[in-house]
Amino acid sequence: MCGCASVAVSPDRRVTISEDLGDRISVTDVRLVRVVDGYPTFQVNVVNNTSGDLGVEWKVVWTDADGVAYDTLVSSWNKLMIGPNAAAALKNTCPRRDAADLSCHIRRLR
C-alpha cells in the first residue's frame, strides 16, 4: 500500500516497516483498543536501535469490513524524529466506529 518492501521486523502483520529502515527500528508492542460505542485506537511502540537521531514517517490506514480503506485525514503520513536508542509510541484513533481492520506503515523520513 505504501509502495515499500517490508522486512520481517514487526511481530504483528498489521505493521509494515520499509526496507530502508532495516534493523534501525524495532517494534516492541502493538495494541488495538476498542471501547464499547467508542472509536478504535491503535498504538505501536518502536525503538530507535541506532546511536543517532532517526527520522521516520508513519501512517495508519483504517479499513471497513470489505477491506476498503477509509479516506480520512488520519491516513496521512506523520513525521517523527526518534532520539538515539529511544522509544516512541505511534498512536492513531479511527474517526469511524465501524472500522474492521487497519494497517500501519513506517518508513524512513523523506
C-alpha positions in Angstrom: 0.0 0.0 0.0 2.9 2.4 0.7 4.9 1.2 -2.2 7.7 -0.1 0.1 9.0 -3.6 0.6 8.8 -4.9 4.1 11.3 -6.6 6.4 10.4 -9.3 8.9 11.0 -6.9 11.9 7.4 -6.5 13.1 5.8 -9.1 15.3 2.4 -8.0 14.0 1.0 -8.5 10.5 -0.7 -5.1 10.7 2.7 -3.3 10.9 4.9 -2.9 7.8 8.4 -1.5 8.1 10.0 -0.3 5.0 13.2 -2.0 3.8 15.2 1.3 4.0 14.9 1.3 7.8 16.5 -2.2 8.1 17.3 -3.0 11.7 17.5 0.6 12.7 14.0 0.3 14.2 12.2 -2.4 16.2 8.6 -2.9 17.2 8.3 -3.7 20.9 4.5 -3.7 21.4 1.3 -3.4 19.3 -2.1 -2.6 20.8 -5.6 -2.1 19.5 -8.2 -0.9 21.9 -11.9 -1.0 21.1 -14.1 0.8 23.7 -17.8 -0.1 23.7 -19.5 2.5 21.5 -16.2 4.3 21.1 -13.6 4.8 18.4 -10.9 2.2 17.9 -7.4 3.3 18.9 -4.2 1.7 17.6 -0.7 2.1 19.1 2.6 0.7 18.1 5.7 1.2 20.2 9.0 1.3 18.4 12.7 1.7 19.4 15.4 3.5 17.5 18.3 1.0 17.6 20.9 3.5 16.5 23.2 5.9 18.3 21.9 8.9 16.3 18.6 10.5 15.7 16.3 8.6 13.4 13.6 10.4 11.3 10.6 8.3 10.3 7.2 8.8 8.7 4.3 6.7 9.6 0.6 6.3 8.9 -2.3 4.1 9.8 -4.9 3.1 7.1 -8.2 2.0 8.6 -10.5 -0.3 6.5 -14.1 -1.4 6.5 -15.4 -5.0 6.6 -14.8 -5.3 2.8 -11.2 -4.2 3.1 -11.8 -0.7 1.6 -9.7 2.0 3.1 -11.4 5.0 4.7 -10.1 8.2 3.1 -9.5 10.3 6.2 -7.1 12.9 7.4 -5.7 10.4 9.9 -4.5 8.3 7.0 -1.8 10.8 6.0 1.9 10.4 6.7 3.1 11.7 10.1 6.7 12.8 10.7 8.6 11.9 13.8 12.2 12.2 15.0 13.2 9.5 17.5 16.3 10.1 19.6 19.3 7.8 19.9 18.3 4.4 21.4 14.9 6.0 22.4 11.4 4.6 22.3 8.4 6.2 20.8 4.6 5.5 20.7 2.8 5.9 17.4 -0.8 6.3 18.2 -3.9 6.7 15.9 -7.6 6.8 16.6 -10.0 5.9 13.8 -12.6 8.7 13.0 -15.2 6.0 12.5 -16.6 3.4 15.0 -17.2 0.7 12.3 -13.6 0.1 11.3 -12.9 -3.6 10.8 -9.1 -3.6 10.3 -6.1 -1.5 9.8 -2.5 -1.4 8.5 0.3 0.7 9.9 3.2 1.7 7.6 6.6 3.0 8.8 9.3 4.3 6.5 12.4 6.5 6.7 11.8 10.2 6.7 11.9 11.6 3.1 
